[in-house]
């Protein structure tokens, strides 16, 4: 009978927005199905806007514009197949796109006191819930604010807007198909609030009054333009406009004042919407300051061990009456307490003081006195010692240039002669270029040694340099010289000079010295950085760089010193050059562990051994296997370059004893041996007596080859042994030949073949990825041939 028709792809539920197209489709297994569509159990004929299509095995129901009536469960039936799915019509709230863009991108602006109405028409499946939020809180109706909603629109009404109505509003429209959120901004503009108080009196004198205020807390939503300042004399009714200040200025000075009169001041802020209410001051009196201002700091006229004489000038502000004299105060340098020098004001502007301690350092200050009292004190004078003036030091001796390059000069000199330089406190160095007549100081603090390097000079320029000794009386006579700066050497970008003497791979015996010299050229000298495996060198390594060679030195190499070493040159212009080389620290290997023997395949011996401990640090370690056939015979190598811990020896002669030895090797030499304890022997097979059956003439017992048990496919992991076997019948006994991918394996030493009375085996020793493929065993005799095939698949051992 013909196969039944099946549904290869079922109908799937569809969710679709109202007004969008929708499609239901299913796939059946036979082309000759003519199906019928049902909606909510009723058979569909072509209704408005619904079309049916069949394309080969695919049946489709297509709706161009989905309406609410199209929602429901649809079924497709044809022959003995049936599949169902639903169309869900989504109709979330929607707002006209142009209106939406206007609302969200342009703030709604109103003047304070005006009515505000924001109306938003919407569409969508009813019921639609509309919520208005301001600053994340839902709006609640009150005497000014009201939210109205119909089935097609929502509206916010504010009867008289205020500044506090400014802010971010959100309208949330929600029905069972979704949510629409509209973010909009309302800005209400007004005249500013009054400036922030209180009004401060910055200065008040007989001639002028200066007042200060702060900007208003709210500018009314429009930038401030200016401030208006008015004044009222106490006792009068009229306010007089004094002037206005720009918005950036919050102080005002008036000189329209009369001494000893009192005033009120008021300030208003102005923006494009109008003028604020006024900020008013307390009563302010115009009076002048009675006592004098501070004089300039006094000057030191002379100093000795017995006396110090100072002088000063009158203060610029004398106060309300004339100055009658001055009070002088002193203090020891480093203390904070000022002591009076004269209790009665002195009329002179000069004073000689004698009551001083010899050798101490003093500071002085002066205050003027008038009828109102003592004025402000001056700043302190320069500090001065109470001691006889010191003779200035003599000229430094033997000034010369000890070294120079293209940007600097090093000067050396000797102290002034003993009678001229016993009290030298330090030295100062000055310089000027040949094109500049002015001397520039090179050091800020006195230099305590008799050498100094002047840096930052221009190449190929002539400079004049001078040095003076310093003591308490000041600098001595200068010693001067002329220096010509060398031309800058040509810039040579850093370059590593790698030749045959620099090896990229070094093998070092543990305990020996690692010494690597890397020559380079660069001008100026580059910054040389060494890294090991991308990190800073260990502390045991020392680097020495001079005369165009950088050297890495490690005294006694350890296994942990193996790795990639990198040397990097870099100059000030950002040019870089690097070279990397590998160091392998190694040693003669340790012997392998105990050796074991086992017979995994008949008439062979598999030698296994524990790995040498040197495998942990030596990546190029391998093993050699040797054998001898008596306890004192010569050792013969039977296996070399073995990278595993296993070796199979096949050429065994039954009845002999075999001894095995394993040695670990690397590029430096061979380890001590590891030997088998007991010899290995295969017994000689006993002769078997067979009774030959009598051949009956006339009956032919010959049979062509046939496989009693075929080969099976094998899956093994890398490195393990694989045993394939099968059973063959036939007479005379068939000749067996093994093939891999059509290649004869008879003479391949990697494969070991046996045939014991028709049980044929192939052993693959230490499988690798190359052993993967198709294997075939062929049996032939004079009556015919037979073969069996199987695959070998290799898995990685991870």
C-alpha positions in Angstrom: 0.0 0.0 0.0 1.2 3.6 -0.7 2.8 5.4 2.3 0.4 7.6 4.3 0.7 11.4 4.0 2.4 13.1 7.0 2.8 16.7 8.2 6.5 17.6 7.9 6.1 21.1 9.4 3.2 22.0 11.7 1.3 25.2 11.8 2.7 27.6 14.4 1.0 30.3 16.6 1.4 33.8 15.3 1.2 37.1 17.2 0.6 40.1 14.9 -0.1 43.8 15.2 -3.4 45.0 13.9 -3.1 46.3 10.4 0.0 44.2 9.7 0.1 41.2 7.3 0.0 37.6 8.8 0.8 34.2 7.4 0.1 30.6 8.5 2.0 27.8 6.7 2.5 24.1 7.0 4.4 21.5 4.9 3.0 18.0 4.0 4.9 15.0 2.6 2.7 14.5 -0.6 2.1 16.8 -3.4 -1.4 15.7 -4.3 -3.0 16.8 -1.0 -5.8 19.4 -1.5 -6.5 20.7 2.0 -9.3 22.7 3.7 -8.9 25.5 6.2 -11.1 26.1 9.2 -11.4 29.0 11.6 -12.8 28.4 15.1 -14.3 25.1 13.8 -16.0 26.7 10.7 -14.9 25.9 7.2 -13.3 29.0 5.5 -14.1 30.1 2.0 -12.3 33.1 0.5 -13.4 35.8 3.0 -12.4 39.4 2.5 -8.6 39.9 2.9 -7.9 36.1 3.4 -6.1 34.1 0.6 -5.1 30.5 0.4 -1.9 29.4 -1.5 -0.4 26.0 -2.3 3.3 25.9 -3.5 4.3 22.2 -4.0 4.2 20.7 -0.5 3.6 24.0 1.3 0.1 25.2 2.1 -0.4 28.9 3.2 -3.1 31.1 4.6 -2.3 34.8 4.0 -4.0 37.9 5.6 -2.9 41.2 4.1 -4.2 43.5 6.9 -5.1 41.8 10.2 -8.2 43.1 12.0 -9.7 42.0 15.3 -12.1 39.6 13.5 -9.1 37.6 12.3 -8.1 36.5 15.8 -8.9 32.8 16.5 -7.9 29.1 16.1 -7.1 28.0 12.5 -7.0 24.3 11.3 -5.7 22.8 8.1 -7.1 19.3 7.1 -6.3 17.2 4.1 -6.9 13.4 3.8 -5.8 11.9 7.1 -3.7 14.8 8.3 -4.6 17.7 10.6 -2.6 20.7 12.1 -3.8 23.6 14.2 -2.5 27.1 15.4 -3.9 30.4 16.6 -3.6 34.0 15.4 -3.4 36.5 18.2 -4.1 40.1 17.2 -2.3 42.7 19.2 -3.6 46.3 19.2 -1.5 48.3 21.7 -2.1 52.0 22.3 -0.8 54.3 19.4 -0.4 58.0 18.9 0.0 59.9 15.6 3.8 60.0 14.8 3.9 63.7 14.0 2.1 64.6 17.2 4.4 62.3 19.2 7.5 63.8 17.7 6.3 67.4 18.5 5.4 66.5 22.0 8.6 64.7 22.9 11.2 66.9 21.1 9.8 70.5 21.8 8.9 71.6 25.4 5.5 73.1 26.0 6.1 76.7 27.1 3.6 78.9 29.0 3.8 82.2 30.9 2.9 82.2 34.6 -0.8 82.6 35.1 -1.8 81.3 31.7 -4.0 78.3 31.1 -2.2 75.1 29.9 -4.0 72.3 27.9 -2.1 69.3 26.6 -4.4 67.0 24.6 -3.2 63.5 23.3 -5.6 61.5 21.0 -4.9 57.8 20.8 -6.0 54.5 19.2 -5.9 50.9 20.4 -8.0 48.1 21.8 -10.3 49.2 24.6 -10.1 49.6 27.5 -7.1 51.9 27.4 -5.9 53.2 30.9 -4.2 56.7 30.8 -1.9 57.8 33.6 -0.1 61.2 33.9 3.1 61.4 36.0 5.2 64.4 37.0 8.7 63.8 38.3 7.7 60.1 38.6 4.7 60.8 40.9 1.1 60.2 39.5 -0.8 63.5 39.1 -3.9 63.8 41.3 -6.7 66.4 40.4 -6.8 69.5 42.6 -8.3 73.1 42.2 -5.7 74.0 39.5 -4.7 70.7 37.8 -7.1 68.2 36.2 -6.6 65.0 34.1 -9.5 64.0 31.7 -9.9 60.9 29.6 -12.3 59.6 26.9 -12.1 56.4 24.8 -10.0 58.2 22.2 -8.0 60.9 24.0 -6.5 62.1 27.3 -5.9 65.7 28.4 -4.0 67.6 31.1 -5.5 71.0 32.1 -3.9 73.6 34.4 -6.1 76.6 35.0 -3.4 79.1 36.1 0.2 77.9 35.6 2.9 78.5 38.1 6.7 78.0 38.1 6.4 74.9 40.2 4.5 73.3 37.3 7.8 73.1 35.3 9.2 69.7 34.9 9.3 66.3 33.1 5.9 64.7 32.5 5.2 61.1 31.5 1.9 59.9 29.9 1.5 56.1 30.2 -1.2 54.5 27.9 -1.8 50.8 28.7 -4.1 48.0 27.4 -3.9 44.3 27.3 -1.7 44.4 24.2 1.0 46.7 25.5 2.1 50.0 27.0 3.1 53.3 25.3 5.0 55.9 27.3 5.3 59.5 26.2 7.9 61.8 27.8 7.3 65.6 27.6 8.5 68.8 29.2 6.5 71.7 30.5 8.3 75.1 30.9 6.5 78.0 32.8 8.3 81.3 32.6 7.9 84.2 35.0 9.7 87.3 36.4 12.6 86.4 38.7 12.4 85.9 42.4 14.0 88.7 44.5 17.8 88.6 44.8 19.0 86.4 47.7 19.8 88.3 50.9 20.8 89.7 53.2 22.4 92.8 51.6 26.0 93.0 53.0 27.8 96.3 53.6 31.2 95.7 52.1 32.5 99.2 52.8 31.1 102.3 54.4 32.9 105.6 54.7 32.2 109.3 54.7 32.6 109.3 50.9 31.1 106.1 49.6 29.1 102.9 50.5 29.5 99.5 48.7 26.8 96.9 49.0 26.7 93.2 48.0 23.9 90.6 47.4 23.5 87.1 45.9 21.6 86.1 42.7 17.9 85.0 43.1 17.3 81.3 43.8 15.0 81.2 40.7 15.6 83.3 37.5 12.0 82.7 36.3 13.1 80.4 33.5 14.7 83.2 31.5 18.3 84.5 31.9 18.7 87.5 34.1 19.5 90.8 32.3 20.5 93.1 35.1 19.9 94.3 38.7 18.2 97.7 39.6 19.6 99.5 42.8 17.5 102.1 44.7 18.2 104.1 47.8 16.0 105.9 50.4 17.3 108.4 53.0 16.0 107.4 56.5 13.1 109.7 57.4 12.0 110.4 53.8 9.3 108.6 51.7 10.9 108.7 48.2 13.1 105.9 46.7 15.8 107.2 44.4 17.2 105.0 41.5 21.0 104.8 41.8 21.6 102.7 38.7 21.8 99.2 37.4 24.5 96.5 37.2 25.0 93.7 34.6 23.7 90.3 35.6 27.3 89.1 36.4 27.9 91.8 39.0 26.3 91.6 42.4 28.0 94.6 44.1 27.3 98.3 43.8 29.2 101.4 45.0 27.6 104.8 45.4 29.5 108.0 46.3 26.2 110.0 46.6 26.4 109.9 50.4 26.7 112.6 53.1 28.8 111.9 56.2 26.8 110.7 59.2 23.6 110.3 57.2 21.7 106.9 57.3 20.2 105.1 54.2 18.2 102.0 53.1 19.1 100.2 49.9 17.0 97.8 47.8 17.8 95.6 44.8 15.6 94.0 42.1 16.5 91.4 39.5 15.3 91.9 35.8 14.7 89.4 33.0 12.7 89.5 29.8 9.5 88.7 31.6 9.7 91.6 34.1 11.2 92.9 37.3 11.3 90.9 40.6 10.1 92.1 44.0 12.8 94.0 46.0 15.4 92.8 48.5 15.8 95.5 51.1 18.7 96.3 53.4 18.9 97.3 57.1 19.9 100.9 58.0 23.4 101.9 56.7 25.3 105.0 58.1 28.0 106.8 56.1 30.9 107.3 58.6 34.6 107.4 58.0 37.1 105.1 59.8 38.7 106.9 62.7 42.1 105.2 63.2 44.9 105.2 60.5 45.7 102.4 58.0 48.9 100.3 57.9 52.2 101.8 56.7 54.5 99.8 54.3 57.0 97.4 56.0 60.0 99.3 57.6 63.4 99.4 55.9 66.7 98.3 57.6 69.1 101.3 57.6 72.1 99.8 59.5 73.0 96.9 61.9 75.8 96.2 64.4 76.3 94.1 67.5 75.0 97.0 69.7 72.2 98.5 67.6 69.8 98.3 64.6 68.4 101.4 62.9 65.1 101.3 60.9 63.0 103.8 58.9 59.5 103.9 57.4 56.9 106.1 55.5 53.5 107.5 56.6 50.4 105.3 55.7 48.3 106.2 52.7 45.1 106.2 54.9 45.4 108.6 57.8 42.0 108.2 59.4 39.7 110.9 60.7 42.5 113.1 62.2 46.2 113.8 61.7 48.9 111.3 62.7 50.7 112.3 66.0 53.4 109.5 66.0 54.3 105.8 65.5 54.6 102.7 67.7 57.4 100.2 66.8 57.4 96.5 67.7 60.1 93.7 67.5 60.2 89.9 67.5 62.9 87.3 67.3 62.8 85.5 63.9 60.8 82.3 64.1 58.6 83.4 67.0 55.0 84.8 67.0 55.1 87.3 69.9 55.5 91.0 69.1 57.1 93.2 71.9 56.9 97.0 72.1 60.1 98.9 71.4 58.6 102.4 72.4 55.7 102.9 74.7 55.4 106.6 73.8 54.7 107.3 70.1 57.7 108.7 68.3 57.1 111.6 65.9 60.1 110.7 63.7 60.0 108.1 60.9 63.3 106.6 62.0 64.4 104.8 65.2 67.7 103.4 66.5 67.2 100.4 68.9 69.9 99.3 71.4 68.2 96.8 73.8 69.0 93.8 71.6 70.8 90.4 72.1 74.0 90.1 70.1 73.9 87.5 67.3 70.1 87.1 67.3 68.0 87.7 64.2 65.1 90.2 64.5 62.0 91.4 62.6 60.3 94.8 63.1 56.8 96.4 62.3 55.3 99.9 62.7 51.7 101.3 63.4 50.6 104.9 63.1 48.7 106.7 66.0 46.0 109.5 65.7 43.4 111.0 68.0 41.1 107.9 67.5 43.9 105.5 68.6 46.5 103.1 67.2 46.0 102.0 63.6 46.8 98.8 61.8 50.3 97.4 62.0 52.6 97.1 58.9 53.8 93.8 57.5 57.2 92.7 59.1 60.5 94.1 57.8 63.3 91.8 56.3 65.0 89.8 59.1 68.3 91.3 60.3 71.1 90.0 62.7 72.3 92.1 65.6 76.0 91.9 64.8 78.8 93.8 63.0 78.5 93.7 59.2 80.5 90.9 57.6 83.1 91.5 54.9 81.8 90.1 51.6 83.7 86.9 50.5 86.6 86.9 48.0 86.6 85.5 44.5 86.4 81.8 43.9 89.7 80.2 42.7 90.5 78.0 39.6 87.0 78.2 37.9 87.0 75.8 34.9 84.8 73.5 32.7 85.4 69.9 33.7 83.1 68.4 31.1 80.4 69.3 28.6 78.1 67.9 25.9 75.6 69.3 23.5 73.1 70.4 26.2 75.1 70.9 29.5 78.3 72.2 31.0 79.9 71.0 34.4 81.9 73.7 36.3 84.3 73.1 39.1 86.1 75.7 41.3 88.0 76.1 44.7 87.0 78.2 47.8 88.2 81.8 48.0 91.6 82.2 49.8 91.5 81.5 53.6 91.4 85.1 54.8 88.6 85.9 52.3 86.5 82.7 52.4 86.4 81.4 56.0 82.7 82.3 56.4 81.5 81.2 53.0 77.9 79.9 53.3 77.5 78.6 49.7 77.9 79.6 46.0 75.6 81.0 43.3 76.0 80.3 39.5 74.7 82.7 36.8 74.7 82.4 33.0 73.9 84.4 29.8 74.1 83.5 26.2 76.3 85.6 23.8 73.1 87.2 22.4 71.6 88.2 25.8 73.1 90.9 28.0 71.1 89.8 31.1 72.4 87.3 33.6 70.1 84.4 34.8 70.5 82.7 38.1 70.9 78.9 37.7 70.3 77.8 41.3 67.5 78.9 43.8 69.2 77.7 47.0 73.0 78.3 47.7 75.2 75.5 46.3 77.1 73.8 49.1 79.8 72.0 47.0 82.4 73.4 44.6 80.9 71.9 41.4 77.7 72.5 39.4 76.2 71.2 36.1 74.3 73.8 34.0 71.6 72.0 31.9 69.2 72.8 29.1 71.7 74.6 26.9 71.6 75.0 23.1 74.1 73.1 20.9 76.7 75.2 19.0 76.0 78.3 21.2 78.5 80.4 23.2 77.6 81.0 26.9 79.2 83.2 29.6 79.1 81.6 33.1 80.1 83.2 36.5 80.3 81.9 40.1 80.2 84.0 43.4 80.8 82.9 46.9 78.0 83.9 49.4 78.1 84.8 53.1 75.8 86.8 55.5 76.7 90.1 53.9 75.7 88.8 50.4 77.6 87.7 47.3 81.3 88.3 46.7 83.2 89.2 43.5 82.3 87.0 40.5 84.7 84.7 38.7 83.7 84.4 35.0 84.5 82.2 31.9 83.3 81.6 28.4 82.0 78.1 27.2 81.3 77.0 23.7 78.7 74.1 23.5 79.5 71.2 21.2 77.3 70.4 18.2 74.8 67.7 19.0 75.9 64.3 17.7 73.8 63.0 14.8 70.7 61.2 16.0 71.2 57.5 15.3 67.9 55.5 15.8 68.4 52.5 18.1 69.5 49.3 16.1 70.5 45.9 17.5 73.6 44.5 15.7 72.5 40.9 15.5 75.1 38.7 13.7 76.3 35.1 13.8 77.8 35.5 17.3 74.3 36.1 18.7 72.3 32.9 18.9 68.5 32.8 19.0 68.5 29.4 20.9 70.9 28.6 23.7 71.2 25.2 25.5 72.9 25.7 28.9 74.0 23.0 31.3 72.5 23.6 34.8 75.1 25.2 37.1 77.0 26.9 34.2 77.0 30.7 33.6 74.5 32.3 31.2 76.3 35.2 29.6 74.8 36.9 26.5 76.3 40.0 24.9 74.0 42.0 22.5 75.8 44.8 20.5 73.8 47.9 19.4 74.2 51.4 18.0 72.2 54.5 19.0 72.7 58.2 19.7 71.8 59.6 22.2 72.1 56.5 24.5 68.9 54.6 24.5 66.9 53.2 27.4 67.7 49.4 27.5 65.0 47.1 29.0 65.4 43.3 29.5 62.4 41.0 30.0 61.9 37.2 30.6 58.7 35.7 29.3 57.4 39.3 29.1 58.1 40.1 32.8 60.9 41.9 34.6 64.1 39.7 35.1 64.5 37.8 38.3 66.9 39.4 40.9 69.6 36.8 40.2 70.1 38.3 36.7 72.4 41.3 36.3 72.5 43.6 33.3 75.5 45.7 32.3 75.2 48.2 29.4 78.1 50.3 28.2 80.0 51.3 25.0 77.3 49.9 22.6 76.9 46.5 24.3 74.3 45.3 26.8 75.1 42.0 28.7 72.8 39.6 30.5 74.6 37.6 33.2 73.2 34.8 35.4 75.9 33.1 37.6 74.7 29.5 38.0 71.9 28.6 35.7 68.8 26.8 37.2 66.0 25.0 35.4 63.7 28.0 36.2 66.0 30.3 34.1 64.7 28.6 30.9 62.4 30.9 28.8 62.2 33.6 26.2 64.5 36.6 26.9 63.8 40.0 25.2 66.0 43.0 25.0 64.4 46.3 24.0 66.0 49.6 23.0 64.1 52.9 23.0 65.1 56.5 22.4 63.4 59.7 23.5 61.6 60.0 20.1 59.7 56.8 20.7 61.8 54.6 18.3 62.0 51.0 19.5 63.9 47.9 18.5 63.6 44.5 20.2 65.3 41.1 19.9 64.2 37.8 21.6 66.1 34.5 22.1 65.3 31.3 23.9 67.4 29.8 26.7 66.9 26.1 27.6 68.7 25.1 30.9 69.2 21.4 30.9 71.4 18.6 32.4 72.3 15.0 31.8 69.0 13.2 32.5 68.2 11.1 35.6 67.8 7.3 34.9 64.4 5.9 34.0 62.4 4.2 36.8 61.8 0.4 37.2 61.4 -1.7 34.0 58.6 -4.2 33.6 58.0 -6.9 30.9 54.7 -8.3 29.7 53.3 -10.3 26.7 50.4 -8.4 25.2 50.7 -10.1 21.9 51.7 -13.8 21.5 55.5 -14.3 20.9 56.3 -10.6 21.6 57.5 -8.8 24.7 56.4 -5.2 25.7 58.9 -3.3 27.7 57.5 -0.5 29.9 59.3 1.8 32.4 58.6 4.6 34.9 59.5 8.0 33.3 62.9 9.7 34.2 62.3 12.6 36.7 64.1 14.8 34.2 60.9 14.7 32.0 59.5 17.6 34.2 62.1 20.1 32.8 63.5 18.5 29.6 61.2 18.8 26.6 63.6 17.0 24.2 64.2 13.9 26.3 63.9 10.4 24.7 64.7 6.8 25.5 66.9 4.0 24.1 66.1 0.3 24.7 69.0 -2.3 24.6 68.9 -6.2 25.0 71.2 -9.0 25.5 70.7 -12.8 25.5 72.9 -13.8 28.5 73.8 -12.3 31.8 77.2 -11.2 30.6 76.7 -10.8 26.9 77.1 -7.6 24.9 74.2 -5.1 24.9 72.6 -4.4 21.5 70.3 -1.4 20.8 66.8 -2.5 19.7 64.9 0.8 20.0 66.0 4.5 19.8 64.4 7.9 19.8 61.5 6.6 21.8 59.4 9.5 23.3 56.9 7.3 25.2 57.5 4.9 28.1 56.8 1.7 26.1 58.5 -0.4 23.5 57.5 -3.8 21.9 60.2 -6.3 20.8 59.0 -8.9 18.3 62.0 -10.9 17.1 61.9 -13.4 20.0 63.3 -16.9 19.5 61.5 -19.5 21.8 63.7 -21.0 24.5 66.2 -18.1 24.8 66.6 -15.7 27.8 66.3 -12.0 27.1 67.6 -9.1 29.4 66.5 -5.5 28.7 68.0 -2.1 29.6 66.5 1.4 29.2 68.5 4.7 29.1 67.2 8.3 29.1 69.0 10.7 26.7 69.1 14.4 25.7 71.5 16.7 23.8 74.0 16.6 26.7 74.3 12.8 27.0 72.8 9.7 28.5 71.5 8.8 32.0 72.6 5.8 34.0 70.8 2.5 32.9 67.7 0.9 34.4 67.7 -2.9 33.9 65.2 -5.7 34.1 65.6 -7.9 37.2 64.5 -11.3 35.7 65.1 -12.5 32.1 62.3 -13.0 29.6 61.8 -16.4 28.0 59.3 -18.0 25.6 58.9 -21.7 26.0 59.6 -23.9 22.9 56.4 -25.4 21.5 56.1 -29.1 22.2 55.9 -31.3 19.1 52.3 -32.4 18.5 51.5 -35.9 17.2 48.7 -35.9 14.8 47.0 -38.9 13.3 46.6 -38.2 9.6 43.1 -39.3 8.6 43.0 -41.7 5.7 42.2 -40.0 2.5 39.3 -41.6 0.7 39.7 -41.4 -3.0 36.9 -40.0 -4.9 35.7 -37.5 -2.3 37.0 -33.9 -2.8 37.4 -32.2 0.7 38.8 -28.9 -0.8 36.9 -25.7 0.0 37.3 -22.1 -1.1 38.1 -19.5 1.7 35.3 -18.0 3.7 35.1 -15.7 6.8 33.5 -17.4 9.8 33.9 -14.3 12.0 34.3 -10.9 10.0 36.5 -7.9 11.0 34.8 -5.4 13.3 35.3 -1.6 13.2 37.5 -0.2 16.1 37.8 3.2 17.9 40.9 3.6 20.0 42.8 6.5 21.7 46.2 7.8 20.5 49.2 5.8 22.0 47.3 2.6 22.9 47.5 -0.8 21.1 44.8 -2.0 18.7 44.0 -5.7 18.2 41.9 -6.6 15.1 40.9 -10.2 14.7 38.7 -12.5 12.5 38.2 -16.2 11.8 38.8 -17.8 8.4 37.8 -21.3 7.1 38.9 -23.1 3.8 41.0 -26.0 2.5 43.8 -26.0 1.8 44.4 -23.4 4.6 44.2 -20.0 3.0 47.1 -17.5 2.8 46.3 -14.4 4.8 47.3 -10.8 3.6 46.5 -7.6 5.5 46.0 -4.2 3.7 45.6 -0.6 5.0 44.0 1.7 2.4 45.0 -0.9 -0.2 48.7 -1.0 1.0 50.2 -4.4 1.8 51.3 -4.5 5.4 53.3 -7.8 5.2 56.7 -6.2 5.5 55.8 -3.1 7.7 57.5 -3.4 11.1 54.8 -1.2 12.7 52.2 -3.9 12.2 52.3 -7.4 13.8 50.3 -10.2 12.0 49.5 -13.8 13.4 47.5 -16.7 12.1 46.7 -19.5 14.7 44.6 -22.2 13.0 42.5 -19.8 11.1 42.2 -17.1 13.9 43.9 -14.2 12.2 45.1 -11.1 14.3 46.6 -7.7 13.3 48.3 -5.7 16.2 49.0 -2.0 15.8 51.6 -0.9 18.4 51.3 2.7 19.8 48.5 3.9 17.5 48.9 7.4 16.0 46.6 9.6 13.8 48.4 8.1 10.7 47.0 4.6 11.5 43.4 5.8 10.9 41.8 4.4 7.8 40.2 1.3 6.2 41.8 -2.1 6.9 41.2 -5.2 4.7 42.2 -8.9 5.3 42.3 -11.1 2.3 42.3 -15.0 2.4 43.3 -16.9 -0.8 43.8 -20.5 -1.8 43.7 -22.4 -5.1 39.9 -22.5 -5.1 39.3 -18.8 -4.7 39.6 -15.7 -2.4 37.5 -13.9 0.2 38.0 -10.6 2.1 36.6 -8.7 5.1 36.9 -4.9 5.7 36.7 -2.6 8.8 37.6 1.0 9.8 40.0 2.2 12.5 39.1 5.6 14.1 41.6 7.4 16.3 40.5 9.6 19.2 42.8 12.2 20.9 43.7 11.1 24.4 42.6 14.5 25.9 
